[in-house]
Amino acid sequence: MSIETIKETNLPDVFPSLSGLSQEEWKQARPHVKRFPAKSNIFQREDASLYGMFLLRGTARITAVHENGNETVLNRLSAGEICSLLVLSGLSGRDYPAYLTAETDVDVLFVLRSSFLRWVQFHEAFRSTVFGGLLESTLRMIDMMGEKERMPVEKRLAKALLRVTTEQEPLVAATHQELAEEMNSAREVVSRTLLKFARSGWVETGRGWIKIVQRNRLENMLCD
C-alpha cells in the first residue's frame, strides 16, 4: 500500500500525528488496511510480535480470557485510539495479554511492529499521541474496574445498552452472556435484570437481540 492509497482512507483525520511520515517510512512499515465485521477477532496474542495497529473506523473491545474460561472486558477502543496494552507489550517484548474483538464493523490499519516502535522513538508528535492515549486508556480501565463496586447492576446494564444503541438504531445483537462480559457480571444476573426491564416495558428481548423501547427510562436511571 502506497502513501497515496493510505491518504484515500480517513487516516489523516483520525491519526493526524502520522502525517509527518515519509514515503520511505511507510514503505518499510508494509501497511495494509483490513475490514472486519462485528463480533470478529481483530487482534490476538501472537499478532503483537508482528504488528502495530490503528483503528480507523468503528469500535472494538479488549477482552482477557481467564484460565477458567471466563472473560473480562478490560477496555474499549474507538476510531483514533491506540490500544495501550499493545503499546506496553511491544515496548516490553511480552505477549499481548488479551483479544481485540470488533463491536461494530471496523477498518484497521496494520504496520510492522518494528516500524511502530521506531515511530514512537523518533517522531515526537506520534510519541505524544501514543503516550497521551496510553494515559487516557489506563484511566478508563481503572474507571471500568471500579464501576462494579460503586454502580448497581441495573445502572451498569442500562449504561451498556445505551452505549451500543441510538434513538435511530434501538436494536442491538447481543446475547445475555455477551452483556455479562461487557459488565463484568454473571449471565444469570443480566438475565434477571433484563426480565425486570422487559416487564417494565423499557426493552423487548429475543434470542440474541435486545430492543430499547423506552430509552428515556434508561437514561433517567443513570441520572438518579
SULQUILIN-V60401 format. One record per pair of residues at least 12 apart in sequence whose C-alpha atoms are under 10 Angstrom apart, sorted by the first residue. I is the first residue (numbers start at 1). J is the second residue. D is the distance in whole Angstrom. If there is no record, write none. Layout:
<<I:J:D> <I:J:D>>
This chain:
<<1:26:8> <1:27:8> <1:29:10> <1:30:7> <1:31:6> <1:32:6> <1:33:9> <2:23:8> <2:24:10> <2:26:7> <2:27:7> <2:30:9> <2:31:8> <2:32:9> <3:19:10> <3:21:9> <3:22:8> <3:23:6> <3:24:9> <3:25:10> <3:26:7> <3:27:8> <3:31:9> <4:23:9> <5:32:10> <6:26:9> <6:31:8> <6:32:9> <6:33:9> <6:109:9> <7:19:9> <9:33:9> <9:56:8> <9:57:10> <9:107:10> <9:109:10> <10:56:7> <10:57:8> <10:79:10> <10:80:10> <10:107:10> <11:54:9> <11:55:9> <11:56:6> <11:57:9> <11:79:10> <11:80:8> <11:108:10> <11:109:9> <12:56:10> <12:80:10> <13:56:9> <13:80:8> <14:54:9> <14:55:9> <14:56:7> <14:57:9> <14:78:10> <14:79:7> <14:80:5> <14:81:8> <15:54:8> <15:55:9> <15:56:8> <15:79:9> <15:80:6> <15:81:8> <15:82:10> <15:126:9> <15:129:9> <16:80:9> <16:125:9> <16:126:9> <16:129:9> <17:123:9> <17:124:9> <17:125:5> <17:126:5> <17:127:9> <17:128:9> <17:129:7> <17:130:10> <18:119:9> <18:123:9> <18:125:8> <18:126:6> <18:129:10> <19:125:10> <19:126:9> <20:123:8> <20:125:9> <20:126:9> <21:119:9> <21:123:8> <21:126:10> <25:115:8> <25:118:10> <25:119:9> <26:111:9> <26:112:10> <26:115:9> <27:111:10> <27:115:10> <28:111:9> <28:112:8> <28:114:9> <28:115:7> <29:51:9> <29:52:9> <29:110:9> <29:111:5> <29:112:5> <29:113:8> <29:114:8> <29:115:5> <29:116:8> <29:118:10> <29:119:10> <30:51:10> <30:110:8> <30:111:6> <30:112:6> <30:115:9> <31:51:10> <31:52:10> <31:53:9> <31:109:7> <31:110:6> <31:111:5> <31:112:7> <31:115:10> <32:53:10> <32:108:8> <32:109:6> <32:110:5> <32:111:7> <32:112:10> <33:53:9> <33:54:9> <33:55:10> <33:56:9> <33:107:7> <33:108:5> <33:109:4> <33:110:6> <33:111:9> <34:56:10> <34:106:8> <34:107:6> <34:108:5> <34:109:7> <34:110:8> <35:56:10> <35:57:9> <35:102:10> <35:105:7> <35:106:6> <35:107:4> <35:108:6> <35:109:9> <36:58:10> <36:101:9> <36:102:7> <36:103:10> <36:104:9> <36:105:6> <36:106:5> <36:107:6> <36:108:8> <37:58:10> <37:101:10> <37:102:7> <37:103:8> <37:104:7> <37:105:4> <37:106:7> <37:107:9> <38:58:9> <38:59:9> <38:60:9> <38:101:8> <38:102:5> <38:103:5> <38:104:4> <38:105:5> <38:106:7> <38:173:10> <39:60:9> <39:61:10> <39:100:10> <39:101:6> <39:102:5> <39:103:6> <39:104:7> <39:105:8> <39:173:10> <39:174:10> <40:60:10> <40:100:9> <40:101:6> <40:102:6> <40:103:8> <40:104:9> <40:105:9> <40:106:10> <41:60:9> <41:61:10> <41:99:7> <41:100:6> <41:101:5> <41:102:6> <41:103:10> <42:60:9> <42:61:10> <42:62:10> <42:99:8> <42:100:5> <42:101:5> <42:102:7> <42:106:9> <42:107:10> <42:108:8> <43:62:9> <43:86:10> <43:96:9> <43:98:9> <43:99:6> <43:100:5> <43:101:7> <43:102:9> <43:108:10> <44:62:10> <44:95:9> <44:96:7> <44:97:9> <44:98:7> <44:99:5> <44:100:7> <44:101:9> <45:86:10> <45:89:10> <45:94:10> <45:95:6> <45:96:5> <45:97:6> <45:98:6> <45:99:7> <45:100:9> <46:95:7> <46:96:7> <46:97:10> <47:86:10> <47:95:9> <47:96:8> <47:99:10> <47:113:9> <48:85:10> <48:86:7> <48:87:9> <48:89:7> <48:90:7> <48:93:9> <48:94:8> <48:95:6> <48:96:6> <48:97:9> <48:112:10> <48:113:7> <49:86:10> <49:89:9> <49:90:7> <49:93:8> <49:94:8> <49:95:7> <49:96:8> <49:112:9> <49:113:7> <49:114:9> <50:90:9> <50:110:9> <50:111:8> <50:112:6> <50:113:5> <50:114:8> <51:86:9> <51:90:9> <51:109:10> <51:110:6> <51:111:5> <51:112:5> <51:113:4> <51:114:8> <51:115:9> <51:116:8> <51:117:10> <52:82:9> <52:83:9> <52:86:7> <52:87:8> <52:90:8> <52:109:8> <52:110:6> <52:111:5> <52:112:6> <52:113:5> <52:114:8> <52:115:8> <52:116:6> <52:117:8> <53:81:10> <53:82:7> <53:83:8> <53:86:8> <53:87:10> <53:108:7> <53:109:6> <53:110:5> <53:111:6> <53:112:9> <53:113:9> <53:116:8> <54:77:10> <54:78:10> <54:79:8> <54:80:7> <54:81:7> <54:82:6> <54:83:8> <54:107:9> <54:108:6> <54:109:5> <54:110:7> <54:111:9> <55:77:8> <55:78:7> <55:79:5> <55:80:6> <55:81:7> <55:82:7> <55:83:9> <55:106:7> <55:107:6> <55:108:5> <55:109:7> <55:110:9> <56:78:8> <56:79:5> <56:80:6> <56:81:9> <56:106:7> <56:107:5> <56:108:6> <56:109:7> <57:78:7> <57:79:5> <57:80:8> <57:104:9> <57:105:8> <57:106:5> <57:107:5> <57:108:7> <57:109:10> <58:77:9> <58:78:6> <58:79:6> <58:80:10> <58:102:8> <58:103:8> <58:104:6> <58:105:6> <58:106:5> <58:107:7> <58:108:9> <59:76:7> <59:77:6> <59:78:5> <59:79:6> <59:80:10> <59:81:10> <59:101:9> <59:102:6> <59:103:6> <59:104:6> <59:105:8> <59:106:7> <59:107:9> <59:164:10> <60:75:9> <60:76:6> <60:77:5> <60:78:7> <60:79:9> <60:100:7> <60:101:5> <60:102:4> <60:103:5> <60:104:7> <60:105:9> <60:106:8> <61:73:7> <61:74:8> <61:75:6> <61:76:4> <61:77:6> <61:78:9> <61:83:10> <61:98:10> <61:99:8> <61:100:6> <61:101:5> <61:102:7> <61:103:7> <61:104:10> <61:182:9> <62:74:6> <62:75:5> <62:76:6> <62:77:8> <62:83:8> <62:85:9> <62:97:10> <62:98:6> <62:99:6> <62:100:5> <62:101:7> <62:102:9> <63:75:7> <63:76:9> <63:97:9> <63:98:5> <63:99:5> <63:100:6> <63:101:8> <63:181:9> <63:182:9> <64:97:7> <64:98:5> <64:99:6> <64:100:9> <65:97:9> <65:98:7> <65:99:8> <66:98:10> <70:181:8> <70:184:10> <70:186:10> <71:98:10> <71:177:10> <71:178:9> <71:180:9> <71:181:6> <71:182:9> <71:184:8> <71:185:10> <72:98:10> <72:145:10> <72:180:9> <72:181:6> <72:182:7> <72:183:8> <72:184:6> <72:185:9> <73:98:9> <73:99:10> <73:100:10> <73:141:9> <73:144:9> <73:145:9> <73:178:10> <73:180:10> <73:181:6> <73:182:6> <73:183:8> <73:184:7> <74:98:9> <74:99:10> <74:137:10> <74:138:10> <74:140:9> <74:141:6> <74:142:9> <74:144:8> <74:145:8> <74:181:10> <74:182:9> <74:184:9> <75:100:10> <75:137:7> <75:138:9> <75:140:7> <75:141:6> <75:142:9> <75:143:10> <75:144:8> <75:145:9> <75:182:9> <76:100:9> <76:101:9> <76:102:10> <76:103:9> <76:137:8> <76:140:9> <76:141:9> <76:144:10> <76:182:10> <77:100:9> <77:101:10> <77:102:9> <77:103:10> <77:137:9> <78:103:10> <78:106:10> <79:106:9> <79:107:9> <79:108:9> <80:129:10> <80:133:9> <81:129:9> <81:130:9> <81:132:10> <81:133:7> <81:134:9> <81:136:10> <81:137:9> <82:129:9> <82:130:7> <82:131:9> <82:132:10> <82:133:6> <82:134:8> <82:137:9> <83:100:9> <83:130:9> <83:133:8> <83:134:7> <83:137:8> <83:138:10> <84:130:8> <84:131:8> <84:132:10> <84:133:7> <84:134:5> <84:135:8> <84:136:9> <84:137:6> <84:138:7> <85:97:8> <85:98:8> <85:134:8> <85:137:9> <85:138:9> <86:98:9> <86:113:10> <86:134:10> <87:113:10> <87:116:9> <87:117:8> <87:120:9> <87:130:8> <87:131:9> <87:134:8> <88:134:9> <90:113:7> <90:114:9> <90:116:9> <90:117:7> <91:113:10> <91:117:7> <91:120:10> <103:164:9> <104:164:9> <144:182:10> <144:183:9> <144:184:9> <145:183:10> <145:184:8> <147:183:9> <147:184:9> <148:183:8> <148:184:7> <148:185:8> <151:222:10> <153:183:8> <153:185:8> <153:189:8> <153:190:8> <153:193:8> <154:189:10> <154:190:9> <154:192:10> <154:193:6> <154:194:9> <154:196:9> <154:197:9> <154:218:9> <154:221:8> <154:222:9> <155:218:8> <155:219:9> <155:220:10> <155:221:6> <155:222:6> <155:223:9> <155:224:9> <156:182:9> <156:183:7> <156:184:10> <156:185:10> <156:190:10> <156:221:10> <156:222:9> <157:179:8> <157:180:9> <157:182:9> <157:183:7> <157:185:10> <157:189:10> <157:190:7> <157:193:8> <157:194:8> <157:197:10> <157:218:9> <158:193:10> <158:194:9> <158:197:9> <158:212:10> <158:215:9> <158:217:9> <158:218:5> <158:219:8> <158:220:10> <158:221:8> <158:222:7> <159:183:9> <159:218:8> <159:219:8> <159:221:9> <159:222:7> <160:179:8> <160:180:10> <160:182:7> <160:183:7> <161:174:10> <161:179:8> <161:182:10> <161:203:10> <161:210:8> <161:211:9> <161:212:8> <161:215:9> <161:218:9> <162:212:8> <162:215:8> <162:216:10> <162:218:8> <162:219:8> <165:210:10> <165:211:9> <165:212:8> <165:215:9> <166:212:9> <166:215:9> <167:212:9> <167:213:9> <167:214:10> <167:215:7> <167:216:10> <169:211:9> <169:212:9> <170:203:9> <170:210:8> <170:211:5> <170:212:5> <170:213:7> <170:214:10> <170:215:8> <171:203:10> <171:204:9> <171:205:9> <171:209:7> <171:210:6> <171:211:4> <171:212:6> <171:213:9> <172:205:10> <172:208:9> <172:209:6> <172:210:5> <172:211:6> <172:212:8> <173:206:10> <173:207:9> <173:208:6> <173:209:4> <173:210:7> <173:211:9> <174:206:10> <174:207:9> <174:208:5> <174:209:5> <174:210:7> <175:187:9> <175:190:10> <175:191:10> <175:205:10> <175:206:9> <175:207:7> <175:208:5> <175:209:6> <175:210:8> <176:188:8> <176:189:9> <176:190:6> <176:191:6> <176:192:10> <176:194:9> <176:207:9> <176:208:8> <176:209:9> <176:210:9> <177:189:10> <177:190:8> <177:191:9> <177:208:10> <178:190:10> <178:208:9> <179:191:9> <194:210:9> <197:212:10> <197:213:10> <197:214:10> <197:217:10> <197:218:9> <198:210:10> <198:211:10> <198:212:9> <198:213:9> <200:214:10> <200:217:10> <201:213:7> <201:214:7> <201:217:10> <202:214:5> <202:215:7> <202:216:9> <202:217:7> <202:218:8> <203:215:8> <203:217:10> <203:218:9>>
